[in-house]
Amino acid sequence: MQPFDLTKIRTYSLHERPSKVMVSDLGVPIAPNCTIANWIDNLPKQLAAVELRKVRDYVVERYKAGKLIAVALGGHVIKTGCGPYLIDLIERGIIHAVAMNGSAAIHDFELAYAGKTSEDVGAQLAKGDFGMARETAEIFAQAAQYAASYHCGFGHALGWHINSVWKCPYTQHSLLATAYRCQIPCTVHVAIGTDIVHMHPQIDGATLGTAAVTDFHILCTVVSQLEGGVWFNIGSAVIMPEVFLKAVAVAKNCGYELNNLVTVNFDKESKYRTAMNVLRRPGSEGIEIIGHHEILIPLWHASILANLMMATSYDKSINESEEKTSEKNSCIKNIKDQKRSAA
């Protein structure tokens, strides 16, 4: 067999070839005193940097338009220290609803109560001590009983117990307590047998189930209002994507439109359920950014606030300019009137 004759290939000019990366797409190194907004805008116009700016712009745009922005999360978001960023966005009125799985609620309570969370599973399991903290099981049992009795939802009951009954010393770091104080929906969605509290005898399956079902119904109301809004799934690969899909099904079945819904997934790796149940099936556009929570979430938070601050400064400067122009025109009119009077 003879070697292929490469002299017969066709070529073209590099200038004529379509290309995916331009000089204008390259990142721009910034000065040490550069603002966060400028730093983010000068990231490369490629891949995740483009998606981050797109997510930022959607949040700011939909927030200004009064659309609902909701966040669903898993336990690792709390464990990696990212709760305060979500708390800040709640207190600023940017996040309007929160949903979480059982592990996120557990880590949230433990930080609020003891100022620490996340045990060494391997070491504790070997000693037979894994998941046996008394207080964690006790507050979950109390909150479930309260939620079942008063039909208020598990997340609301946990927030009330953390904030008002147990008076935990670190409530400022609790998503559940913050949502309760700010009076926004915060729902907790448990799968019985998956959380450490389910191993304790004081946990009653009937009250836990009633509390969780009430929260699912509350979440259905939240999802029914998501037309034109943004839904975030952060750090939950199974529970929250499945719960979200069912809430979408309920809303659609009852005639609610979810047009122009943007769905976003932040996680450390891509997963099937987030790809299908969050990004592809429910909304008009799905955006996924892969990265470590402890870097990605603070970056996302900073991008939103920087953009809002710039927009506020711009609006203020426009208003001040319009006021000065109005004052100038008024002054000119007064001078003209005085000249006419003198004549």
Secondary structure by P-SEA (a helix, b strand, c coil): ccccccccbbbbbccccccccccccbbbbbcccccaaaaaaacccccaaaaaaaaaaaaaaaaaabbbbbbbbcaaaaaacaaaaaaaaaaaccccbbbbcaaaaaaaaaaaaccccccaaaaaaaaccccccaaaaaaaaaaaaaaaaccccaaaaaaaaaccccccccccccaaaaaaaaccbbbbbbccccccccccccccaaaaaaaaaaaaaaaaaaaaacccbbbbbcccccaaaaaaaaaaaaaaaaccccccbbbbbbccccccccccccccccccbbbbbbcccccaaaaaaaaaaaaaaaaaaaaaaaaaaaaaaaaaaaaaaaaaaaaaaac
